[in-house]
Structures are given as C-alpha cells and as structure tokens.
C-alpha cells in the first residue's frame, strides 16, 4: 500500500510540473447498457505511456492496462488491473 500511495503522489507531482499528462475518461455505451471506458496517460519522467480500458456490464467490470515505452513504442505490459485500481483509489 505504501508503494501505491508514493507512486500516486509522485505522478500527481509530475503532472503539476508538466512531466505527466492524464486525459479525461472517454466512453461508449452499446447493447443493453454495457459500456466501454478508457483513460490515457503519459509520463515523460519515466519514459512510458499507456491506457486503461474497462467494460461495465450486468455481469460486472473487467479492467486492462496497456503500458508502452515512450522511446520505442514497444508494448511493455498488459495487466488485468481490477486490484490495481482498488489500490490507487
């Protein structure tokens, strides 16, 4: 938990300094009210960018995070991120 708190604090500090960007959530709704939501961010101070995408439907939520190298564009990681969001919040 301490790591999660210090990471969020550093990201917010870097955002204030202009070294990190966080875009507002975008969404689309389809079918019987199921939604697809995504958020994008870039952190030049650690040379990464990525996005979080999740669905919300009657069966529940599903979360994925994609992390890329800002230098090469290489995909670094794909995470199932339900727990990650809980720690951040």
C-alpha positions as YAML, in Angstrom:
chain: A
units: angstrom
residues:
- id: 1
  name: UNK
  ca: [0.00, 0.00, 0.00]
- id: 2
  name: UNK
  ca: [2.86, 2.39, 0.77]
- id: 3
  name: UNK
  ca: [4.22, 1.85, -2.76]
- id: 4
  name: UNK
  ca: [0.81, 2.65, -4.26]
- id: 5
  name: UNK
  ca: [0.50, 5.86, -2.25]
- id: 6
  name: UNK
  ca: [4.01, 7.09, -3.06]
- id: 7
  name: UNK
  ca: [3.55, 6.26, -6.77]
- id: 8
  name: UNK
  ca: [0.28, 8.20, -6.99]
- id: 9
  name: UNK
  ca: [1.81, 11.13, -5.10]
- id: 10
  name: UNK
  ca: [4.79, 11.22, -7.49]
- id: 11
  name: UNK
  ca: [2.54, 11.02, -10.56]
- id: 12
  name: UNK
  ca: [0.44, 13.95, -9.32]
- id: 13
  name: UNK
  ca: [3.59, 15.96, -8.56]
- id: 14
  name: UNK
  ca: [4.93, 15.26, -12.06]
- id: 15
  name: UNK
  ca: [1.58, 16.20, -13.57]
- id: 16
  name: UNK
  ca: [1.80, 19.57, -11.80]
- id: 17
  name: UNK
  ca: [5.32, 20.01, -13.20]
- id: 18
  name: UNK
  ca: [4.18, 19.14, -16.73]
- id: 19
  name: UNK
  ca: [6.11, 15.84, -16.93]
- id: 20
  name: UNK
  ca: [2.95, 13.72, -16.85]
- id: 21
  name: UNK
  ca: [-0.36, 14.02, -18.68]
- id: 22
  name: UNK
  ca: [-3.64, 12.36, -17.75]
- id: 23
  name: UNK
  ca: [-6.59, 12.57, -20.18]
- id: 24
  name: UNK
  ca: [-10.23, 12.52, -19.06]
- id: 25
  name: UNK
  ca: [-12.17, 9.29, -19.33]
- id: 26
  name: UNK
  ca: [-13.91, 8.58, -22.66]
- id: 27
  name: UNK
  ca: [-16.82, 6.18, -23.00]
- id: 28
  name: UNK
  ca: [-19.25, 4.48, -25.36]
- id: 29
  name: UNK
  ca: [-22.41, 2.59, -24.46]
- id: 30
  name: UNK
  ca: [-23.73, -0.31, -26.51]
- id: 31
  name: UNK
  ca: [-26.08, -3.26, -26.35]
- id: 32
  name: UNK
  ca: [-28.15, -3.50, -23.22]
- id: 33
  name: UNK
  ca: [-26.29, -0.75, -21.41]
- id: 34
  name: UNK
  ca: [-22.81, -2.27, -21.42]
- id: 35
  name: UNK
  ca: [-20.11, 0.36, -21.61]
- id: 36
  name: UNK
  ca: [-16.51, 0.60, -22.75]
- id: 37
  name: UNK
  ca: [-14.41, 3.21, -20.96]
- id: 38
  name: UNK
  ca: [-10.79, 4.29, -21.45]
- id: 39
  name: UNK
  ca: [-8.26, 6.68, -20.00]
- id: 40
  name: UNK
  ca: [-4.84, 7.63, -21.38]
- id: 41
  name: UNK
  ca: [-1.71, 8.91, -19.68]
- id: 42
  name: UNK
  ca: [1.91, 9.68, -20.48]
- id: 43
  name: UNK
  ca: [4.80, 10.01, -18.06]
- id: 44
  name: UNK
  ca: [7.84, 11.55, -19.72]
- id: 45
  name: UNK
  ca: [9.80, 11.45, -16.47]
- id: 46
  name: UNK
  ca: [9.88, 7.62, -16.68]
- id: 47
  name: UNK
  ca: [9.51, 7.33, -20.49]
- id: 48
  name: UNK
  ca: [6.21, 5.43, -20.60]
- id: 49
  name: UNK
  ca: [2.69, 5.97, -21.81]
- id: 50
  name: UNK
  ca: [-0.39, 3.82, -21.82]
- id: 51
  name: UNK
  ca: [-4.08, 3.44, -21.36]
- id: 52
  name: UNK
  ca: [-6.60, 1.71, -19.15]
- id: 53
  name: UNK
  ca: [-9.68, 0.22, -20.77]
- id: 54
  name: UNK
  ca: [-12.56, -1.38, -18.95]
- id: 55
  name: UNK
  ca: [-16.03, -2.66, -19.57]
- id: 56
  name: UNK
  ca: [-19.03, -2.32, -17.31]
- id: 57
  name: UNK
  ca: [-21.98, -4.67, -17.81]
- id: 58
  name: UNK
  ca: [-24.56, -6.53, -15.80]
- id: 59
  name: UNK
  ca: [-22.00, -9.32, -15.25]
- id: 60
  name: UNK
  ca: [-19.53, -6.88, -13.68]
- id: 61
  name: UNK
  ca: [-16.41, -4.94, -14.59]
- id: 62
  name: UNK
  ca: [-13.27, -6.03, -16.48]
- id: 63
  name: UNK
  ca: [-10.13, -3.88, -16.45]
- id: 64
  name: UNK
  ca: [-6.96, -3.94, -18.60]
- id: 65
  name: UNK
  ca: [-3.93, -1.63, -18.59]
- id: 66
  name: UNK
  ca: [-1.52, -1.40, -21.55]
- id: 67
  name: UNK
  ca: [1.90, 0.13, -20.88]
- id: 68
  name: UNK
  ca: [4.30, 1.18, -23.68]
- id: 69
  name: UNK
  ca: [7.84, 2.51, -23.97]
- id: 70
  name: UNK
  ca: [7.77, 6.19, -24.91]
- id: 71
  name: UNK
  ca: [11.17, 5.75, -26.59]
- id: 72
  name: UNK
  ca: [10.37, 2.82, -28.89]
- id: 73
  name: UNK
  ca: [6.60, 2.37, -28.78]
- id: 74
  name: UNK
  ca: [7.19, -1.22, -27.65]
- id: 75
  name: UNK
  ca: [4.42, -2.83, -25.62]
- id: 76
  name: UNK
  ca: [5.90, -3.36, -22.15]
- id: 77
  name: UNK
  ca: [2.99, -4.89, -20.30]
- id: 78
  name: UNK
  ca: [-0.67, -5.83, -20.34]
- id: 79
  name: UNK
  ca: [-2.21, -6.10, -16.88]
- id: 80
  name: UNK
  ca: [-5.58, -7.22, -15.63]
- id: 81
  name: UNK
  ca: [-6.00, -4.29, -13.35]
- id: 82
  name: UNK
  ca: [-9.04, -4.57, -11.11]
- id: 83
  name: UNK
  ca: [-6.90, -4.75, -7.97]
- id: 84
  name: UNK
  ca: [-4.55, -2.02, -9.25]
- id: 85
  name: UNK
  ca: [-7.47, 0.44, -9.42]
- id: 86
  name: UNK
  ca: [-8.58, -0.54, -5.92]
- id: 87
  name: UNK
  ca: [-5.11, 0.23, -4.56]
- id: 88
  name: UNK
  ca: [-4.99, 3.60, -6.34]
- id: 89
  name: UNK
  ca: [-8.41, 4.58, -5.06]
...
